[in-house]
């Protein structure tokens, strides 16, 4: 664990520890260990993630994965299948170069894969595609799946602003047959349907947020604040 103070963009920020808490849940830092700017805490309850070309987490280097990331992972706190959860946070994409990544995930629910399952994309992901924020889901009912299922685009918010806080909130029930998802961005409902979402795993998925992208030349920084995950009652 480490705590370092550094100047970034003319203000002081504190690099977060390798293990910490987010909304009362333990979180792990998944980022290039030698990059203190990768995950910082400008203020209480706020996190800043920055990725520059070549920033690779040590686990990705070991696996030979050509991807870049700076994330906090709540992998020790998976949620339950069939329960309804309410997730909310504010996100600010800092001004900068146009996003050219083949894919860039800015918040996701990662499957807790069973032994022998094929590595699969997130059952729920919020991606930045150029200027847009896109919501994707994936599902698979097979008890053990041997392939990565096809992703489904559920919503696209065009021209997501940079340089200001955007409110994101959603209700989600992970169930590969009878799930549900309702998403609001800046108070506007962009998607609300009962859909299959998630995989037939023994353990439910877990939340990750920050930046996870295909190798790209341009730097990018995203901030999050007021991240909450609560079990909700169905209306």
C-alpha positions in Angstrom: 0.0 0.0 0.0 1.2 3.5 -0.6 0.1 7.1 -0.3 1.8 9.7 -2.4 1.1 13.4 -2.9 1.6 14.8 -6.4 0.8 17.9 -8.4 -1.5 17.2 -11.4 -3.0 19.9 -13.6 -2.0 22.7 -11.1 -3.7 21.1 -8.1 -2.7 18.6 -5.4 -4.1 15.0 -5.5 -3.5 12.0 -3.4 -2.7 8.7 -5.1 -5.0 6.0 -3.7 -3.8 2.9 -1.9 -3.6 -0.5 -3.5 -6.6 -1.5 -1.3 -9.3 0.9 -0.1 -13.0 1.3 0.4 -15.7 2.7 -2.0 -19.2 3.2 -0.5 -18.2 0.9 2.3 -17.0 -1.9 0.1 -13.3 -3.0 -0.4 -11.8 -1.9 -3.7 -8.6 -2.9 -5.4 -6.5 -0.7 -7.7 -6.0 -2.1 -11.2 -3.6 0.2 -12.9 0.1 0.5 -13.9 1.8 0.4 -10.5 4.6 2.7 -11.6 2.1 5.5 -12.6 1.1 7.4 -9.4 -1.2 9.6 -11.5 -3.3 6.6 -12.7 -5.8 6.6 -9.7 -6.0 9.6 -7.4 -8.4 11.1 -5.0 -8.7 14.9 -5.5 -11.4 15.2 -2.8 -13.3 13.0 -0.3 -15.7 10.8 -2.3 -14.1 11.7 -5.6 -11.7 9.6 -7.8 -9.7 10.6 -10.8 -8.5 8.0 -13.4 -5.9 8.8 -16.0 -4.5 6.6 -18.8 -1.7 7.5 -21.1 -0.3 5.4 -24.0 1.5 2.3 -22.7 0.0 2.3 -19.2 -0.5 -1.4 -18.5 -1.5 -3.1 -15.3 1.1 -5.8 -14.2 -1.5 -8.6 -14.6 -2.2 -7.6 -18.2 1.5 -7.6 -18.9 1.8 -11.1 -17.5 -1.1 -12.3 -19.6 0.3 -10.6 -22.7 -2.9 -8.5 -23.0 -2.4 -5.4 -25.2 -4.8 -3.2 -23.2 -4.5 -0.2 -20.9 -6.4 0.6 -17.7 -6.8 2.5 -14.5 -9.7 1.2 -12.5 -11.0 0.4 -9.0 -12.5 -3.1 -8.7 -15.0 -4.2 -6.1 -14.3 -7.9 -6.8 -14.6 -8.8 -3.1 -18.2 -7.6 -3.1 -20.2 -9.4 -5.9 -24.0 -8.9 -5.9 -26.7 -11.5 -5.9 -28.6 -12.8 -8.9 -32.2 -11.9 -8.9 -31.9 -8.9 -6.5 -32.5 -5.3 -7.7 -29.7 -2.9 -7.2 -29.6 0.9 -7.6 -26.3 2.3 -8.8 -25.6 6.0 -9.0 -22.6 8.3 -9.6 -21.5 11.4 -11.3 -18.9 11.3 -14.1 -16.7 14.0 -15.6 -14.7 13.3 -18.7 -11.9 15.9 -18.8 -11.3 17.9 -21.9 -8.7 16.4 -24.2 -8.1 14.8 -27.5 -10.8 12.9 -29.5 -11.2 9.3 -28.3 -9.9 6.9 -30.9 -9.9 3.7 -28.9 -11.4 0.6 -30.7 -13.3 0.2 -27.4 -13.2 2.1 -24.1 -15.1 1.0 -21.0 -15.9 3.7 -18.5 -17.7 1.6 -15.8 -18.8 -2.0 -15.9 -20.1 -5.1 -14.1 -17.6 -7.9 -14.5 -18.7 -11.5 -14.4 -17.4 -13.8 -11.6 -16.6 -16.6 -14.1 -16.9 -20.2 -13.2 -14.0 -22.5 -13.7 -13.8 -23.6 -17.3 -15.9 -20.7 -18.7 -14.6 -18.7 -21.6 -13.4 -15.2 -20.7 -16.4 -13.0 -21.5 -17.1 -9.3 -21.9 -19.0 -7.5 -19.1 -22.7 -8.4 -18.7 -23.2 -4.6 -18.3 -20.8 -1.9 -19.7 -20.9 1.8 -20.2 -18.5 2.6 -23.1 -17.2 5.8 -24.7 -17.3 5.5 -28.5 -15.9 8.7 -30.0 -18.2 11.4 -28.6 -21.0 9.0 -27.4 -21.8 7.1 -24.2 -23.1 3.7 -25.1 -24.7 1.1 -22.8 -24.1 -2.6 -23.7 -25.4 -5.8 -22.1 -24.6 -9.5 -22.6 -26.2 -12.7 -21.4 -25.8 -16.5 -21.6 -28.2 -19.1 -20.1 -25.8 -22.1 -20.6 -24.4 -23.4 -17.3 -20.9 -23.3 -18.8 -20.3 -21.2 -21.8 -17.5 -21.7 -24.2 -17.6 -18.5 -26.2 -18.0 -14.8 -25.5 -21.7 -13.9 -26.2 -22.6 -11.2 -28.6 -23.1 -7.8 -27.0 -26.3 -5.9 -27.3 -26.4 -2.1 -27.6 -29.2 -0.9 -25.3 -28.8 2.9 -25.4 -26.6 5.6 -26.9 -26.3 9.1 -25.5 -24.8 11.2 -28.3 -22.3 14.0 -27.7 -21.7 13.3 -24.1 -20.3 16.5 -22.7 -16.7 16.8 -21.5 -15.6 19.1 -18.7 -18.8 18.9 -16.7 -20.3 16.4 -14.3 -22.9 14.1 -15.8 -25.3 12.2 -13.5 -25.6 8.4 -14.2 -28.1 6.2 -12.4 -29.6 2.9 -13.1 -31.5 0.0 -11.6 -30.3 -3.5 -12.5 -31.3 -7.0 -11.8 -28.8 -9.6 -13.1 -30.6 -12.7 -14.4 -29.7 -14.4 -17.7 -33.4 -15.1 -18.3 -35.5 -12.5 -16.4 -33.3 -9.5 -15.6 -34.1 -5.8 -15.8 -32.3 -2.6 -16.6 -33.4 1.1 -16.3 -30.9 3.8 -17.0 -31.0 7.6 -16.6 -28.4 10.0 -17.7 -28.7 13.6 -16.4 -32.2 12.7 -15.2 -33.3 11.6 -18.6 -34.4 7.9 -19.1 -32.5 6.4 -21.9 -33.4 2.8 -21.5 -35.9 0.8 -19.4 -36.8 -2.8 -20.2 -36.9 -6.3 -18.7 -34.1 -8.1 -20.5 -31.8 -11.1 -20.0 -28.6 -9.8 -18.5 -25.7 -11.7 -17.0 -24.4 -15.3 -17.1 -25.4 -18.5 -15.3 -22.5 -18.3 -12.8 -22.3 -19.6 -9.2 -21.5 -16.1 -8.0 -22.9 -12.8 -9.2 -21.0 -10.0 -11.0 -19.0 -7.2 -9.4 -18.6 -3.4 -10.1 -15.6 -1.8 -11.6 -15.2 1.8 -12.6 -12.5 4.0 -14.2 -10.9 3.5 -17.6 -10.3 0.2 -19.5 -9.5 0.5 -23.1 -7.8 -1.0 -26.2 -4.3 0.4 -26.8 -4.6 4.0 -27.9 -2.2 6.9 -28.4 -4.1 9.7 -26.7 -4.3 10.3 -23.0 -7.7 10.4 -21.2 -8.8 11.3 -17.7 -12.2 10.6 -16.1 -13.5 11.6 -12.7 -16.2 9.9 -10.6 -17.8 11.1 -7.4 -20.6 10.0 -5.1 -20.5 6.4 -6.1 -23.3 4.4 -4.4 -24.6 0.8 -4.8 -27.7 -0.1 -2.8 -30.1 -3.0 -2.9 -33.5 -1.5 -3.9 -37.1 -2.6 -3.6 -38.9 -3.3 -6.9 -41.6 -0.7 -7.6 
